[in-house]
Amino acid sequence: MKNKEIGIGILGLGNVGGGTLTILHRNRTFIEQEISPHKIQIVGLADLDKRRKPDSKIDFLFFTTSAQEVIDHPDIQIIVETIGGEYPAYNFIKQALQKGKHVITPNKEVVAKHGYELLDIAYQNKVLFLFETSVGSAIPILGVITNILTSCPLDEISGILNGTTNYILDLMWEQNITQEEALNRARKMGYAEADPSKDIEGLDALYKIFILATLGFRGRLNLNQISYSGISKITLADIRLARELGYRIKLLVKARRNLNEVIICIKPTLIEECHMLAHIQGVNNGILLSGKDYGELFFSGAGAGGIAGASMIVSDIIKIIRQPQYFDYSFLLQDREELKMGISGAMEKNSYLLSIRSEFTVNNEENVRNVLSKKGISVQKDIEIREKDSLLAGLIISAIKREKVKEISKEIKEYNYIKAINYLEVYQDDMKITK
């Protein structure tokens, strides 16, 4: 950058935007040592809520309720968008890029839905569009898979990418409470929105694994071709059975590339307590990367929080000032052919937990085992929990295809003493913690 003083504008002063402002102010000396001989100047701040205007301790030129005023200001070279949601955030980012301003955002929804277009616009206008904080918050995972792991192709990405659902599932497991009770506590702690549906139904995790897979596998993907599920159907009974059998339930994402095909899945999954991912607790995230030459790498850290996310936004600011001409994502520019999407789990065999609630009836478990035996399926682990008016049984069964477990569940449900049946996949991986 030619200017010694770099002007910064921030749109939205909520947790992440306010955190960005805090870090820029608090760590100013350190940051300016990193970007020497440049200096930073916080020029414009925009938020519809006037109460978010910073006090006099923060050095900035103006505060406004108009994002457009910040975008149009001639002394601002870098725009930080932290409004959230698809609109109007997408429109503001697009306008800023078209005006020749660099843009940084943690907005995973905008990046997932419009990222290819916005990267094209950025490239045409010779500016950068960066979004490190959109996945993993304080974990610099996008930089790792884009700029560091360049010795061989990435084969697989898996992990826990949604802090809200992880916090809820952990509360259910540790305190033996329902999902509704856990969600209410998450709201009180500020870990869940008033409308948490994007977290609970798996959309947030979908956006994040889409971004990771796009960058990790070096090609465009079709967001609309990916199936996903969240934790809304996970009951306290599922949690209790998993705990008794030595597992935790996590909302797991997985993306794998086989030759010219990419398979992505997002769903609640049983993970053994001795596995590293089972120890990702609260709002933290954990990510496993696998490649032929470097093996398996594990990353974990804060997956939510204003200051945590803001730390990576400021790192993106420093990156832009240091290397304004270095375009990270040229492999995603226009006219690139989409990678082929495979059907998740269609041909794979996995172990499953069968969670069965039934009446106290003679031989009910024996009948269930007979159904499994006739299908050539063995029971690897099992547990029974007697309740006031029912029997709760959990069976870990040998590896079968998903369609087969659906058929078996349907057949078992036909017994009139079966009140409910659910099934969850068991995660297969060797990265276990040994004592």
C-alpha positions in Angstrom: 0.0 0.0 0.0 1.3 3.4 -0.9 -0.3 5.4 1.9 1.6 5.3 5.2 -1.7 5.7 7.1 -4.3 3.0 6.3 -7.9 4.0 6.9 -10.3 1.4 8.3 -14.1 1.4 8.4 -16.2 -1.1 10.4 -19.8 -1.9 9.6 -21.6 -3.3 12.7 -20.4 -2.9 16.3 -21.8 -6.0 17.9 -19.7 -8.7 19.5 -17.3 -9.2 16.6 -17.2 -5.7 15.3 -16.9 -4.2 18.8 -14.2 -6.8 19.5 -12.3 -5.7 16.4 -12.4 -2.1 17.5 -11.1 -3.1 20.9 -8.2 -5.1 19.6 -7.2 -2.3 17.1 -7.2 0.2 20.0 -5.7 -2.0 22.7 -3.0 -3.6 20.6 -2.2 -0.6 18.4 1.5 -0.4 19.2 2.0 -4.1 18.6 0.0 -4.0 15.3 1.9 -1.0 14.0 5.2 -2.8 14.6 3.8 -5.7 12.5 2.9 -3.3 9.6 5.8 -0.8 9.9 6.2 1.7 8.3 2.4 1.9 8.0 0.0 3.3 10.6 -3.7 2.5 11.1 -6.4 5.0 11.4 -9.9 4.0 12.4 -11.9 6.4 10.2 -15.6 5.4 10.1 -17.8 3.3 12.3 -21.4 2.4 11.4 -24.2 0.8 13.4 -28.0 1.3 13.5 -27.9 1.3 17.3 -26.5 4.7 18.4 -25.8 3.3 21.8 -22.9 1.4 20.4 -21.0 4.5 19.6 -17.6 4.1 21.4 -16.6 6.4 24.2 -13.8 9.0 23.9 -11.1 6.5 24.8 -11.3 5.0 21.3 -9.6 7.0 18.6 -11.9 7.3 15.5 -13.0 10.0 13.1 -16.7 9.6 12.9 -19.7 7.4 13.9 -22.8 7.0 11.7 -25.9 4.9 11.4 -25.3 4.8 7.6 -23.1 1.9 6.3 -23.1 3.7 2.9 -21.4 6.7 4.4 -18.5 4.5 5.5 -18.3 2.6 2.2 -18.2 5.9 0.3 -15.5 7.6 2.4 -12.4 8.3 0.3 -10.0 7.9 3.2 -11.0 4.3 4.0 -9.1 1.5 2.2 -10.2 -1.5 4.3 -13.9 -2.3 5.2 -14.7 -4.7 8.0 -18.3 -6.1 7.6 -19.6 -7.6 10.8 -23.4 -7.0 10.4 -24.2 -10.7 9.9 -27.0 -12.3 7.9 -27.2 -12.5 4.1 -28.8 -9.1 3.5 -27.9 -6.2 3.5 -24.4 -7.5 4.3 -23.9 -9.0 0.8 -24.9 -5.7 -0.9 -22.5 -3.7 1.3 -19.6 -6.0 0.6 -20.2 -6.0 -3.1 -20.4 -2.2 -3.2 -17.2 -1.8 -1.2 -15.3 -4.2 -3.5 -16.6 -2.4 -6.6 -15.3 0.8 -5.2 -11.8 -0.6 -4.9 -11.8 -1.2 -1.2 -10.5 -4.4 0.5 -13.1 -6.2 2.5 -12.9 -8.5 5.5 -15.9 -10.4 6.9 -16.7 -13.3 9.3 -20.0 -13.7 7.5 -20.1 -17.5 6.6 -23.5 -17.3 5.0 -22.5 -14.5 2.6 -19.2 -16.3 1.8 -20.9 -19.7 1.2 -23.7 -18.3 -0.9 -21.9 -15.5 -2.8 -18.2 -16.1 -2.2 -17.3 -17.0 -5.8 -19.0 -13.9 -7.2 -17.4 -11.6 -4.6 -13.9 -13.1 -5.2 -14.3 -12.4 -8.9 -15.3 -8.8 -8.2 -12.4 -8.4 -5.8 -9.9 -9.7 -8.4 -11.3 -7.5 -11.2 -10.9 -4.4 -8.9 -7.4 -5.5 -7.7 -8.4 -5.7 -4.0 -8.7 -8.5 -1.5 -11.7 -10.3 0.0 -10.7 -12.1 3.1 -12.9 -14.2 5.5 -10.6 -16.1 7.9 -13.0 -15.7 10.8 -15.9 -17.2 8.9 -14.8 -20.7 9.9 -13.3 -21.6 13.3 -13.3 -18.1 14.7 -9.9 -17.9 16.4 -8.5 -21.0 14.6 -6.6 -19.8 11.5 -7.7 -22.8 9.5 -8.3 -21.2 6.2 -4.8 -19.8 6.1 -3.4 -23.2 6.9 -5.2 -25.1 4.2 -4.7 -22.4 1.6 -1.1 -21.2 2.2 0.6 -23.8 4.4 -0.6 -27.3 3.4 0.6 -27.0 -0.2 2.8 -30.0 -0.5 0.1 -32.6 -1.4 -3.7 -32.7 -1.9 -5.9 -32.6 1.1 -7.9 -35.9 1.3 -10.3 -35.3 4.2 -11.7 -32.6 6.6 -13.7 -33.5 9.6 -14.6 -31.9 12.9 -16.9 -29.8 15.1 -17.6 -26.4 13.6 -20.6 -25.1 15.6 -20.0 -23.9 19.1 -23.7 -23.4 20.0 -24.7 -27.0 19.3 -21.6 -28.3 20.9 -22.4 -26.4 24.1 -25.9 -27.6 24.1 -25.0 -31.3 23.6 -22.3 -31.0 26.3 -24.8 -29.6 28.8 -27.3 -32.4 28.0 -24.5 -35.0 28.5 -23.0 -33.5 31.7 -26.1 -32.3 33.5 -28.8 -34.8 32.3 -31.1 -32.1 31.0 -33.3 -31.9 27.9 -32.3 -30.1 24.7 -34.8 -27.3 25.4 -33.4 -26.7 28.9 -29.8 -26.7 27.5 -30.8 -24.2 24.7 -32.3 -21.8 27.2 -29.1 -21.9 29.2 -27.1 -21.3 26.0 -29.3 -18.2 25.3 -28.7 -16.9 28.8 -24.9 -17.3 28.3 -25.0 -15.5 25.0 -24.0 -18.6 23.0 -27.3 -19.0 21.2 -29.4 -16.4 19.3 -33.0 -15.6 20.0 -33.7 -17.7 16.9 -31.0 -20.5 17.0 -32.5 -22.4 14.0 -29.4 -22.0 11.8 -27.3 -23.6 14.5 -29.8 -26.3 15.6 -30.7 -27.4 12.1 -27.1 -27.6 10.9 -27.1 -24.6 8.4 -24.2 -22.8 10.2 -22.1 -26.0 10.0 -23.1 -26.5 6.4 -21.8 -23.0 5.4 -18.5 -23.7 7.3 -17.7 -27.1 5.8 -18.6 -25.8 2.4 -16.0 -23.0 2.7 -13.4 -25.4 4.1 -14.0 -28.0 1.4 -14.0 -25.4 -1.4 -10.6 -24.1 -0.3 -9.2 -27.4 0.8 -10.1 -29.3 -2.4 -9.2 -26.3 -4.6 -12.4 -26.1 -6.6 -15.9 -24.8 -6.8 -18.8 -26.7 -5.2 -22.5 -26.5 -5.4 -23.9 -25.5 -2.0 -27.4 -26.7 -2.9 -26.3 -30.3 -3.6 -25.2 -30.9 0.0 -27.6 -32.6 2.4 -27.4 -31.8 6.1 -29.1 -32.4 9.4 -28.8 -30.8 12.8 -29.4 -31.8 16.4 -33.1 -31.0 16.7 -34.1 -34.7 17.0 -31.5 -35.6 19.6 -33.2 -36.5 22.8 -32.0 -36.8 26.4 -32.6 -40.6 25.9 -30.0 -40.6 23.1 -27.5 -38.7 25.3 -28.0 -41.1 28.3 -27.4 -44.2 26.2 -24.4 -42.7 24.5 -22.9 -41.8 27.9 -23.5 -45.2 29.4 -21.9 -46.8 26.3 -18.8 -44.6 26.5 -19.6 -42.1 23.7 -20.5 -38.4 23.2 -22.9 -37.1 20.6 -21.5 -34.3 18.5 -22.7 -32.4 15.4 -19.9 -33.7 13.1 -19.0 -32.4 9.6 -17.0 -34.4 7.2 -15.7 -33.7 3.7 -13.7 -36.2 1.6 -12.4 -36.2 -1.9 -12.2 -39.4 -3.9 -10.6 -38.9 -7.3 -12.9 -36.3 -9.0 -15.7 -36.6 -6.5 -16.3 -34.7 -3.2 -18.6 -36.1 -0.5 -19.8 -33.9 2.3 -22.0 -34.7 5.3 -23.2 -32.9 8.4 -25.1 -34.8 11.0 -25.1 -35.7 14.8 -22.7 -38.6 15.3 -21.5 -40.8 18.2 -17.8 -40.3 19.0 -15.9 -42.5 21.5 -14.9 -40.6 24.7 -11.3 -41.5 24.1 -11.3 -39.7 20.7 -9.8 -36.2 20.5 -13.0 -34.7 19.0 -15.0 -35.9 22.0 -12.9 -33.6 24.1 -13.9 -30.5 22.2 -16.1 -28.9 24.8 -18.4 -26.0 25.1 -18.2 -23.4 22.3 -14.8 -24.6 21.1 -14.2 -26.0 17.6 -12.0 -28.9 16.6 -10.9 -29.7 13.0 -9.0 -32.8 11.7 -7.2 -32.5 8.3 -5.8 -35.5 6.5 -3.4 -35.7 3.6 -1.2 -38.5 2.3 2.2 -36.8 3.0 1.5 -35.0 6.3 -0.8 -37.5 7.8 -3.5 -36.3 10.2 -3.4 -32.8 11.8 -5.6 -31.6 14.6 -6.6 -28.0 15.3 -8.8 -26.7 18.2 -9.6 -23.5 19.8 -12.3 -20.9 20.4 -15.1 -21.2 17.9 -17.1 -18.3 19.1 -16.8 -15.0 21.0 -16.3 -11.4 20.0 -12.6 -11.1 20.9 -11.7 -14.5 19.5 -13.3 -13.8 16.1 -11.9 -10.3 16.1 -8.4 -11.5 16.5 -8.5 -13.2 13.1 -10.2 -10.1 11.5 -7.3 -8.0 12.7 -4.8 -10.6 11.4 -6.6 -10.3 8.0 -6.2 -6.5 8.2 -2.4 -7.0 8.8 -2.2 -9.4 5.9 -3.8 -6.9 3.5 -1.4 -4.1 4.5 1.6 -6.4 4.2 0.6 -8.1 0.9 -2.2 -6.1 -0.8 -1.3 -7.7 -4.2 -1.3 -11.3 -3.0 -4.6 -13.0 -4.1 -5.1 -16.2 -2.0 -8.0 -17.7 -3.9 -7.1 -17.4 -7.6 -8.0 -21.1 -8.0 -11.7 -20.2 -7.5 -11.9 -17.4 -10.1 -14.6 -17.4 -12.8 -14.9 -20.1 -15.5 -13.6 -22.8 -13.1 -15.4 -26.1 -13.5 -17.4 -27.3 -10.5 -16.1 -30.4 -8.6 -18.5 -33.3 -8.8 -20.6 -33.9 -5.7 -21.1 -37.5 -4.5 -24.0 -38.9 -2.4 -23.0 -39.0 1.3 -23.0 -42.4 2.8 -24.9 -44.2 0.1 -22.4 -47.0 -0.4 -20.4 -46.8 2.9 -20.8 -49.2 5.8 -20.9 -47.7 9.3 -21.7 -48.9 12.8 -24.8 -47.4 14.4 -26.4 -46.9 17.7 -30.0 -48.1 17.8 -31.9 -46.2 20.5 -35.1 -48.1 21.4 -37.7 -47.2 23.9 -40.2 -50.0 24.6 -42.8 -51.2 27.1 -41.8 -53.8 29.8 -42.7 -56.8 27.7 -41.2 -60.3 28.0 -38.6 -61.1 25.2 -38.8 -57.6 23.6 -35.0 -57.3 23.5 -34.7 -60.9 22.3 -37.1 -60.2 19.4 -35.0 -57.2 18.4 -31.8 -59.2 18.5 -33.5 -61.9 16.3 -34.3 -59.2 13.7 -30.7 -58.2 13.7 -29.4 -61.8 13.6 -31.5 -62.6 10.6 -29.9 -59.7 8.7 -26.4 -60.9 9.6 -25.9 -58.0 12.0 -24.1 -58.5 15.4 -24.4 -56.4 18.5 -21.0 -55.0 19.7 -22.2 -53.2 22.8 -25.5 -52.8 24.6 -27.1 -51.2 27.6 -30.5 -51.1 29.2 -31.9 -48.3 31.4 -35.2 -49.1 33.3 -37.5 -46.1 33.6 -40.9 -45.7 35.4 -43.0 -46.8 32.5 -40.6 -48.0 29.8 -37.4 -49.7 29.0 -34.6 -47.7 27.2 -32.2 -49.9 25.3 -29.1 -48.9 23.3 -27.3 -51.3 20.9 -24.1 -50.5 19.0 -24.4 -52.7 15.9 -21.8 -53.9 13.4 -21.2 -51.9 10.2 -24.0 -51.8 7.6 -25.2 -49.4 4.9 -27.5 -46.6 5.8 -30.4 -48.0 3.8 -30.2 -51.2 5.7 -30.3 -49.5 9.1 -33.4 -47.7 7.9 -35.1 -50.9 6.9 -34.2 -52.6 10.2 -35.5 -49.6 12.2 -38.8 -49.8 10.3 -39.1 -53.5 10.9 -38.4 -53.2 14.6 -40.9 -50.4 15.0 -43.7 -52.7 13.8 -43.7 -54.5 17.1 -46.5 -53.0 19.1 -44.5 -52.6 22.3 -41.9 -50.4 20.6 -42.6 -46.7 21.6 -39.8 -45.1 19.7 -36.6 -46.0 17.8 -33.8 -43.8 16.6 -30.4 -44.5 15.0 -27.1 -42.5 15.0 -23.9 -43.2 13.1 -20.7 -44.0 15.0 -17.6 -42.1 14.0 -14.8 -44.3 12.8 -11.3 -42.8 13.2 -8.0 -43.8 14.9 -7.1 -40.5 16.6 -7.7 -41.6 20.2 -6.2 -40.2 23.4 -4.2 -42.9 25.2 -3.6 -42.6 28.9 
